[in-house]
Amino acid sequence: MTAEEAASYINNGDIVGFGGFTPAGCPKEVPTAIAKRAEALHAEGKEFKIGMYTGASTGDSLDGALARANAIAFRTPYQSNKDLRNALNSGQAEYFDMHLSHLAQELRYGFMPKPKFMIIEACQVTDEGEIVPTTGVGNAPTLCRLADHIIVELNHAQPEALRGLHDIYEPQDPPCREAIPVYHVADRVGSDCIKVDPSKILCVVETNRPNEVGAFTPSDEVTRKIGENVATFLENEMKAGRIPASFLPIQSGVGNIANAVLGALGENPHIPPFEMYTEVIQDAVIDLMKKGDVKYASGCSLTISAEKMDEVFADIDFFKKHVVLRPQEISNNPEVARRLGLITINTALEADIFGNINSTHVLGTKMMNGLGGSGDFTRNAYISIFTTPSMAKGGKISAIVPYVSHIDHSEHSVKILITEYGVADLRGKSPRQRAELIIENCVAPEYRPLLREYLEKAPQGHTPLNLNNCFAMHKALAETGDMHNAQF
């Protein structure tokens, strides 16, 4: 069928699952056609909105197109599109933020309505119902199994040679579920494809479109320094015997800071070649893998630029020996994360002087992107690290405040905080000790006097929290546009 013919089957109120994870491996043509169908129906005065389950964020042809068409009733579990963000924050679409490892199992448990349709991008589909995803798996196995109808976007821009890159495995459901048998990063425990009843495949839409992954911003002085601080901290942990000489697998978040951190790990001569057990495999991983600094990477998606994707396609046999793509229920699984002893490195939107982390909300109300998989990893890490530039908006915002405006990761899960100024090791520290350490080591020098003033004026108690002014810096930002104007 054409994309328009496939989209005609989807009606107002339907719940639709989408494959992929980030823009990698997401369907493109059919979602765009659904958006056009929504616009046409709205022009006729008819209602049209769908519920959406995805892996994580998607490309603009999916999240962006549907948001601009006002075609989203609800959306979960993660997003990063500007137009969708505006829709969520204006109340145009409902959104519930979730740990990425949770959605598939909660759908199977019946906690949320199952999808009627599943739209998946594939590089191969067979008459026997074998669907080979492209560069992102996400929640595709469970969504395919639960959906009544499957629409396949067969993308000829993605070679059939990708078959063999994936390890598709769904865990058992309680009671008495068995262990997920991943005991080493490179263990493969499932199938190289998603197997479905062929009668569920409603149609195949042929496409020829690359992923919509944008190029990453080159490292700047701040992100380079954060990367160096992370690498030096881990080097010192090895010297102290707290990390084995063979090192431990790394989980790294997505974005420019994560790329800079991975680059710094590769450049540090004291850190041996390492493995990764993570969600998103980025450009830096491909470069490190080709140099031998990353031995193996297990992830949920290849979220890499077009240039790096060409390198992978050109040497696909090499990368199939060093990369595996899993469903996010496995790539982010707390059981596996704790078993493997992951060093987890994620980015904070905001941190406070006690070690609480806000990953999601600006001023406590405006959703930025979502929680993503950071909680899956942080709570179950061997060592959990959060990184952030100390300031934003030209210095008008301090990323470290007396108390975060929204808590995604509590002080109990956060062990290390790192900015361009230094490292705060929070292990074994009381709340007041953590506050003093974070102010001294991580806060931008121009904000240290302000935060010290707050701490000095805070009441005595186990946690020096002043309820009258713990949000004074946020209040100053909202009223004057600059946290420097805070009054305690």
HELIX and SHEET records of a PDB file:
HELIX    1   1 ALA A    3  ALA A    7  1                                   5    
HELIX    2   2 GLU A   29  ALA A   43  1                                  15    
HELIX    3   3 ASP A   60  GLY A   64  3                                   5    
HELIX    4   4 ALA A   65  ARG A   68  1                                   4    
HELIX    5   5 LYS A   82  SER A   90  1                                   9    
HELIX    6   6 LEU A  103  ARG A  108  1                                   6    
HELIX    7   7 ALA A  140  LEU A  146  1                                   7    
HELIX    8   8 GLU A  160  LEU A  162  5                                   3    
HELIX    9   9 PRO A  198  LYS A  200  5                                   3    
HELIX   10  10 GLU A  221  LYS A  239  1                                  19    
HELIX   11  11 ASN A  256  GLU A  267  1                                  12    
HELIX   12  12 ASP A  283  LYS A  291  1                                   9    
HELIX   13  13 ALA A  306  ALA A  314  1                                   9    
HELIX   14  14 ILE A  316  LYS A  320  1                                   5    
HELIX   15  15 GLN A  328  SER A  331  1                                   4    
HELIX   16  16 PRO A  334  LEU A  340  1                                   7    
HELIX   17  17 SER A  374  THR A  378  1                                   5    
HELIX   18  18 LYS A  393  GLY A  395  5                                   3    
HELIX   19  19 PRO A  431  ASN A  441  1                                  11    
HELIX   20  20 PRO A  445  TYR A  447  5                                   3    
HELIX   21  21 ARG A  448  LYS A  457  1                                  10    
HELIX   22  22 ALA A  472  THR A  480  1                                   9    
HELIX   23  23 MET A  483  ASN A  485  5                                   3    
SHEET    1   A 7 GLU A  94  TYR A  95  0                                        
SHEET    2   A 7 ILE A  72  THR A  76  1                                        
SHEET    3   A 7 ILE A  50  TYR A  53  1                                        
SHEET    4   A 7 ILE A  15  PHE A  18  1                                        
SHEET    5   A 7 PHE A 117  VAL A 125  1                                        
SHEET    6   A 7 GLU A 130  PRO A 133 -1                                        
SHEET    7   A 7 ILE A 194  LYS A 195 -1                                        
SHEET    1   B 7 GLU A  94  TYR A  95  0                                        
SHEET    2   B 7 ILE A  72  THR A  76  1                                        
SHEET    3   B 7 ILE A  50  TYR A  53  1                                        
SHEET    4   B 7 ILE A  15  PHE A  18  1                                        
SHEET    5   B 7 PHE A 117  VAL A 125  1                                        
SHEET    6   B 7 HIS A 149  ASN A 155  1                                        
SHEET    7   B 7 ILE A 201  THR A 207  1                                        
SHEET    1   C 5 ILE A 250  SER A 252  0                                        
SHEET    2   C 5 ILE A 343  THR A 347  1                                        
SHEET    3   C 5 ILE A 383  THR A 387  1                                        
SHEET    4   C 5 ILE A 416  THR A 419  1                                        
SHEET    5   C 5 GLY A 422  ASP A 425 -1                                        
SHEET    1   D 3 PHE A 274  TYR A 277  0                                        
SHEET    2   D 3 VAL A 294  GLY A 299  1                                        
SHEET    3   D 3 VAL A 323  LEU A 325  1                                        
SHEET    1   E 2 VAL A 280  ILE A 281  0                                        
SHEET    2   E 2 SER A 301  LEU A 302  1                                        
SHEET    1   F 3 ILE A 357  ASN A 358  0                                        
SHEET    2   F 3 GLU A 350  ASP A 352 -1                                        
SHEET    3   F 3 ILE A 400  VAL A 401  1                                        
SHEET    1   G 2 HIS A 361  VAL A 362  0                                        
SHEET    2   G 2 LYS A 366  MET A 367 -1                                        
SHEET    1   H 2 MET A 391  ALA A 392  0                                        
SHEET    2   H 2 ILE A 397  SER A 398 -1                                        
END                                                                             
